[in-house]
Amino acid sequence: MNGKDNVVEGVGRRGLLRAAVTTPVAAAGVAWAGTPAEAAGGAEATGFGRGRFDPHSPRFTIAVLPDTQYLFDEDSSDPEPLRETFRYLADRREERNIAFLAHLGDVTEHGSAHEIGLADRAFRAVDGRVPYSVLAGNHDVDSRTDDQRGDTPYLRAFGPRRYAGMPTFGGASPDGYNSCHVLTAANRRWLVLALDWRISDKGLAWAQGVIDRHARLPAILTTHELAVADEQGQARLSDHGRRLWDRLIRRNDQIFLALGGHYWPPGRTVLNNDAGNPVHLHLANYQDRYYGGAAMIRLYSFDLVRDVIDVETVSPWLRPKSPAAGPSWPPRTWN
C-alpha cells in the first residue's frame, strides 16, 4: 500500500514562511557527529550509516514517531522494531534529507524505571545520527499531574540533559518537561515545540515566551494529545487539544502544523487561526496495528519548490518480513 498524500499545499503562501530568518551554514553536507560519548554508541557500534544532511536543499524531511508504548511493556518488551526504524533514519538520512525526528509521547507502557531504561538504551542508537525530541505521554508519567510533577524516571532519561549536545536544542522549561528545537533546513530556520502531555499554565507561558523570542520562525507544535478522529480520518480537537488551540496555537500565526498521538485511528483536520490562516492538525498513532505499530514512522517531506509537504507512513521493521518484499529499501508504506 502506498501511504503518500500531499496534505499540506501552498506552504510558501504565508508571508511568515517566506520571511523566515536564514541561518548561515558552513558547508552544504553537514553531518552531526554528536559528542564523543554518543559516537561511541552510535554508528560504529550499531552499523548505522552516517548520512549527510543538506541544510541548503529546498527539500527535507521531518520524521514523526508516535506511541511506542507496547514495545516497552515490562517483560514483553521488544526494542527491535524501534532499532530498525532508527537504522532506517540513519541509513536514509542523506537520501531523504532527514532534518529531525519528533516522538509524540507514550514512549513506554507504564513509565517504570525498567521500561524507561530499555527505551533509553534504544534511543542511544540514534544519538549522534539524527537530532530529535521526545515528550511525555500519559503512560510515561503520572497521568493525573501536569508538567510540574517533579522528578520521574522519564525526566531523568529524556529530560533536557539528553538534548544538550544536539545542534538543534533551543532550551527547556524550568520543570524540564517541555523543550524547543530550532532546525536549519531549506536555507532557513524552523521552530519545533515539544510540549508535555498535560502542560500547565507555567508551561504555556514558557512556550509563548519561546515563540515570542523566535517570532519570525515558522513553527511546528508537537504534543501527546491533540485530536480525536473518526473511522474516515476526520479529526476534531480533544479537550486538551482545544486548550492548546485556544491558549497557544490560534493566536500565534507562525504555527502552521500541530501533531499529536494518543488516540487512534489517525486523522487530520484544518482550522483557521486568528489571522485567518489555515493550521493543519494531525493525529498519528499506530499502536492498534500489528505488533503495537512496530515503530512505524510518519515522514513529512517538505518540498519548497513544489510548495507542498508530502506525507507518508513507513514501517521499516515489517517490510523485510514480507516473503514478497524483495530488497529492504525502500520500505513498504502504509496508510
C-alpha positions as CSV (number, residue, x, y, z in Angstrom):
1,M,0.0,0.0,0.0
2,N,1.2,3.5,-0.7
3,G,0.5,6.0,2.1
4,K,1.7,9.1,0.3
5,D,-0.6,12.1,0.5
6,N,0.0,15.7,-0.4
7,V,-1.8,17.1,2.6
8,V,-0.3,20.5,3.0
9,E,-0.2,22.6,-0.1
10,G,0.8,26.2,-0.5
11,V,3.5,26.1,2.2
12,G,5.1,29.3,0.9
13,R,1.8,31.3,0.6
14,R,2.1,32.6,4.2
15,G,4.3,35.6,4.3
16,L,5.8,34.4,7.6
17,L,7.3,31.4,5.9
18,R,8.8,33.5,3.1
19,A,10.3,35.9,5.6
20,A,11.8,33.2,7.8
21,V,15.3,34.1,9.1
22,T,18.1,32.4,7.1
23,T,20.9,30.9,9.2
24,P,24.3,30.7,7.6
25,V,25.7,27.2,7.4
26,A,29.4,26.4,6.9
27,A,29.0,23.6,4.3
28,A,26.3,22.0,2.3
29,G,27.0,18.5,3.5
30,V,26.7,18.9,7.3
31,A,26.7,15.7,9.3
32,W,26.3,15.9,13.1
33,A,28.8,13.6,14.7
34,G,27.5,14.0,18.2
35,T,29.6,14.1,21.4
36,P,32.4,11.5,21.8
37,A,30.2,9.5,24.2
38,E,27.4,9.5,21.7
39,A,29.6,8.5,18.8
40,A,31.0,5.6,20.8
41,G,27.5,4.1,21.0
42,G,26.3,5.3,17.6
43,A,27.2,4.4,14.0
44,E,30.3,2.3,14.7
45,A,28.6,0.2,17.5
46,T,25.3,-0.4,15.6
47,G,26.3,-0.5,12.0
48,F,24.2,2.6,11.3
49,G,25.2,4.9,8.5
50,R,26.5,8.4,8.7
51,G,24.2,10.0,6.1
52,R,24.8,13.7,5.4
53,F,22.1,16.3,5.8
54,D,22.0,19.2,3.3
55,P,20.6,22.3,5.0
56,H,20.5,24.2,1.7
57,S,18.3,21.8,-0.2
58,P,14.7,23.1,-0.7
59,R,13.6,19.5,0.0
60,F,13.9,18.0,3.5
61,T,12.1,15.6,5.8
62,I,10.9,15.6,9.4
63,A,10.1,12.2,10.8
64,V,7.4,11.7,13.4
65,L,7.3,8.7,15.7
66,P,4.1,8.1,17.8
67,D,3.2,5.9,20.8
68,T,5.9,3.1,21.0
69,Q,4.5,2.0,24.4
70,Y,3.7,-1.6,23.5
71,L,7.4,-2.1,22.5
72,F,8.4,-1.2,26.1
73,D,5.9,-3.2,28.3
74,E,7.8,-4.8,31.1
75,D,8.7,-8.5,30.4
76,S,7.0,-8.4,26.9
77,S,9.3,-5.5,25.7
78,D,10.9,-5.8,22.3
79,P,13.0,-2.8,21.2
80,E,14.0,-4.4,17.8
81,P,11.3,-2.6,15.7
82,L,12.4,0.7,17.1
83,R,16.0,-0.1,16.4
84,E,15.1,-0.9,12.8
85,T,13.3,2.4,12.5
86,F,16.4,4.2,13.8
87,R,18.5,2.2,11.4
88,Y,16.3,3.4,8.5
89,L,16.5,7.0,9.6
90,A,20.3,6.9,9.9
91,D,20.9,4.9,6.7
92,R,18.5,7.0,4.6
93,R,19.3,10.4,6.1
94,E,21.1,11.7,3.1
95,E,18.6,10.3,0.5
96,R,15.6,11.6,2.4
97,N,17.4,14.7,3.7
98,I,16.1,14.0,7.2
99,A,16.4,17.1,9.4
100,F,14.8,15.9,12.6
101,L,12.8,13.2,14.4
102,A,9.9,14.1,16.8
103,H,8.5,11.5,19.2
104,L,4.9,12.2,20.2
105,G,4.9,10.6,23.7
106,D,3.9,7.3,25.3
107,V,7.4,6.0,24.8
108,T,6.6,3.2,27.3
109,E,3.6,1.5,28.7
110,H,4.0,2.1,32.5
111,G,6.8,4.6,32.8
112,S,8.7,2.3,35.1
113,A,12.4,2.6,35.6
114,H,12.8,-0.7,33.8
115,E,10.8,0.3,30.7
116,I,12.4,3.7,30.6
117,G,15.8,2.2,30.9
118,L,15.1,-0.1,27.9
119,A,13.8,2.9,25.9
120,D,16.8,5.0,26.9
121,R,19.2,2.3,25.6
122,A,17.2,2.0,22.3
123,F,17.4,5.8,21.7
124,R,21.2,5.8,22.2
125,A,21.4,4.1,18.9
126,V,20.2,7.2,17.1
127,D,22.1,9.7,19.3
128,G,24.6,11.5,17.0
129,R,22.8,10.2,13.9
130,V,19.7,12.3,13.7
131,P,18.7,15.1,16.2
132,Y,15.3,14.5,17.9
133,S,12.8,15.5,20.6
134,V,10.8,13.3,23.0
135,L,7.9,14.4,25.1
136,A,6.0,12.7,27.9
137,G,2.8,10.8,27.3
138,N,0.3,9.7,29.9
139,H,1.9,6.3,30.1
140,D,5.3,7.7,30.7
141,V,4.3,9.7,33.8
142,D,1.5,10.0,36.3
143,S,-1.4,10.9,34.0
144,R,-3.2,12.8,36.8
145,T,-0.5,15.5,37.0
146,D,0.8,18.3,34.8
147,D,4.3,19.3,33.9
148,Q,5.0,20.4,37.5
149,R,5.1,16.8,38.7
150,G,8.8,16.8,39.6
151,D,11.3,14.0,39.2
152,T,10.4,10.8,37.3
153,P,12.3,8.1,35.5
154,Y,11.2,9.6,32.3
155,L,12.6,13.0,33.2
156,R,15.9,11.5,34.2
157,A,16.2,9.7,30.8
158,F,14.5,12.1,28.4
159,G,14.9,15.5,30.1
160,P,16.9,18.5,28.9
161,R,20.3,16.8,29.5
162,R,19.6,14.3,26.8
163,Y,19.4,17.0,24.1
164,A,22.1,19.4,25.4
165,G,24.7,18.2,22.8
166,M,22.4,18.3,19.9
167,P,22.8,21.3,17.5
168,T,19.0,21.8,17.3
169,F,18.4,22.1,21.1
170,G,17.0,25.5,22.0
171,G,16.2,25.0,25.7
172,A,13.6,23.6,28.0
173,S,11.1,24.9,30.5
174,P,12.3,25.0,34.2
175,D,10.4,21.8,35.0
176,G,12.2,20.0,32.1
177,Y,9.1,18.5,30.5
178,N,8.8,21.0,27.6
179,S,11.5,21.7,25.1
180,C,12.1,23.7,22.0
181,H,14.3,22.9,19.0
182,V,15.5,25.1,16.1
183,L,16.3,23.4,12.8
184,T,18.1,24.7,9.8
185,A,16.6,23.4,6.6
186,A,16.0,24.8,3.1
187,N,18.3,27.8,4.0
188,R,16.0,28.9,6.8
189,R,15.3,28.2,10.5
190,W,12.3,26.3,11.8
191,L,11.0,26.0,15.3
192,V,9.7,22.8,16.9
193,L,7.9,22.9,20.2
194,A,7.7,19.6,22.1
195,L,5.0,20.0,24.8
196,D,4.1,17.8,27.7
197,W,1.0,15.6,28.0
198,R,-0.6,18.0,30.4
199,I,1.1,21.3,30.0
200,S,0.5,23.7,32.9
201,D,-0.2,27.4,32.8
202,K,3.5,27.9,33.6
203,G,4.3,25.6,30.7
204,L,2.1,27.6,28.3
205,A,3.7,30.8,29.4
206,W,7.1,29.3,28.7
207,A,6.0,28.2,25.3
208,Q,4.6,31.6,24.4
209,G,8.0,33.1,25.5
210,V,9.8,30.8,23.1
211,I,7.5,31.8,20.3
212,D,8.0,35.5,21.1
213,R,11.8,35.0,21.0
214,H,11.6,33.3,17.7
215,A,8.8,35.5,16.2
216,R,10.0,35.1,12.6
217,L,10.4,31.3,12.5
218,P,7.7,29.0,11.1
219,A,6.7,26.6,13.9
220,I,5.6,23.0,14.4
221,L,3.9,22.1,17.6
222,T,4.1,18.5,18.9
223,T,2.3,17.1,21.9
224,H,0.9,13.8,23.0
225,E,-2.8,14.5,22.8
226,L,-4.2,16.9,20.3
227,A,-7.2,15.5,18.4
228,V,-9.6,12.6,18.1
229,A,-10.6,11.1,14.7
230,D,-13.4,9.0,13.3
231,E,-13.0,5.9,11.1
232,Q,-12.9,8.1,8.0
233,G,-10.0,10.1,9.4
234,Q,-11.9,13.3,10.1
235,A,-10.4,14.7,13.2
236,R,-11.6,17.2,15.8
237,L,-9.8,18.7,18.8
238,S,-9.8,16.8,22.0
239,D,-10.3,18.6,25.3
240,H,-6.6,19.0,25.8
241,G,-6.1,20.0,22.1
242,R,-8.8,22.6,22.5
243,R,-6.9,24.1,25.4
244,L,-3.7,24.2,23.3
245,W,-5.6,25.7,20.4
246,D,-7.3,28.4,22.4
247,R,-4.3,29.3,24.6
248,L,-1.4,29.0,22.2
249,I,-2.0,27.8,18.6
250,R,-4.7,30.0,17.3
251,R,-3.1,33.3,18.5
252,N,0.3,32.6,17.0
253,D,0.2,32.7,13.3
254,Q,3.7,31.2,12.8
255,I,2.3,27.7,14.0
256,F,1.3,26.1,10.7
257,L,1.3,22.4,11.8
258,A,0.4,20.7,15.0
259,L,1.0,17.0,15.7
260,G,-0.3,14.6,18.3
261,G,-0.8,10.9,19.1
262,H,-2.6,9.1,22.0
263,Y,-5.8,8.3,20.2
264,W,-6.5,6.2,17.1
265,P,-7.3,5.9,14.2
266,P,-5.1,8.5,12.6
267,G,-6.8,11.6,11.2
268,R,-6.5,15.2,10.3
269,T,-8.3,18.5,10.1
270,V,-7.6,22.1,9.2
271,L,-8.7,25.1,11.3
272,N,-8.2,28.8,10.6
273,N,-6.3,30.8,13.2
274,D,-7.0,34.3,14.5
275,A,-5.1,35.7,11.5
276,G,-7.3,33.8,9.1
277,N,-4.6,31.3,8.1
278,P,-5.0,27.5,8.0
279,V,-3.4,25.4,10.6
280,H,-3.0,21.7,9.8
281,L,-3.8,19.4,12.8
282,H,-2.7,15.8,12.5
283,L,-3.3,12.7,14.7
284,A,-0.8,9.9,14.1
285,N,-0.9,6.7,16.2
286,Y,-0.4,3.1,15.0
287,Q,-0.3,1.2,18.3
288,D,-3.6,-0.6,17.4
289,R,-1.9,-2.2,14.4
290,Y,0.2,-5.3,14.1
291,Y,2.9,-5.6,16.8
292,G,1.9,-2.5,18.5
293,G,2.5,-0.4,15.4
294,A,6.0,-1.9,15.1
295,A,7.6,1.6,15.4
296,M,6.0,2.9,12.2
297,I,7.1,6.4,11.4
298,R,5.3,9.2,9.6
299,L,7.5,11.2,7.2
300,Y,6.8,14.8,6.4
301,S,8.7,15.6,3.2
302,F,8.9,19.4,2.7
303,D,9.3,20.5,-0.9
304,L,9.6,24.2,-1.2
305,V,9.9,24.0,-5.0
306,R,6.5,22.3,-5.4
307,D,5.1,24.2,-2.4
308,V,3.8,21.1,-0.7
309,I,4.5,18.7,2.2
310,D,4.3,15.1,1.1
311,V,3.2,12.8,4.0
312,E,3.7,9.0,4.2
313,T,3.8,6.4,6.9
314,V,6.6,3.8,6.7
315,S,7.3,0.5,8.5
316,P,11.0,-0.3,8.2
317,W,10.6,-3.4,10.5
318,L,7.7,-5.0,8.7
319,R,8.9,-4.5,5.2
320,P,11.8,-7.1,5.2
321,K,9.5,-9.7,6.9
322,S,7.1,-10.0,3.9
323,P,8.1,-13.0,1.7
324,A,7.4,-11.0,-1.4
325,A,9.0,-7.9,-0.1
326,G,12.3,-8.0,-2.0
327,P,15.0,-5.6,-1.0
328,S,14.8,-4.0,2.4
329,W,14.8,-0.4,1.0
330,P,12.7,1.4,0.2
331,P,10.4,0.0,2.9
332,R,6.8,-0.8,2.5
333,T,4.5,2.2,3.0
334,W,1.2,2.1,4.9
335,N,-1.9,4.3,5.0
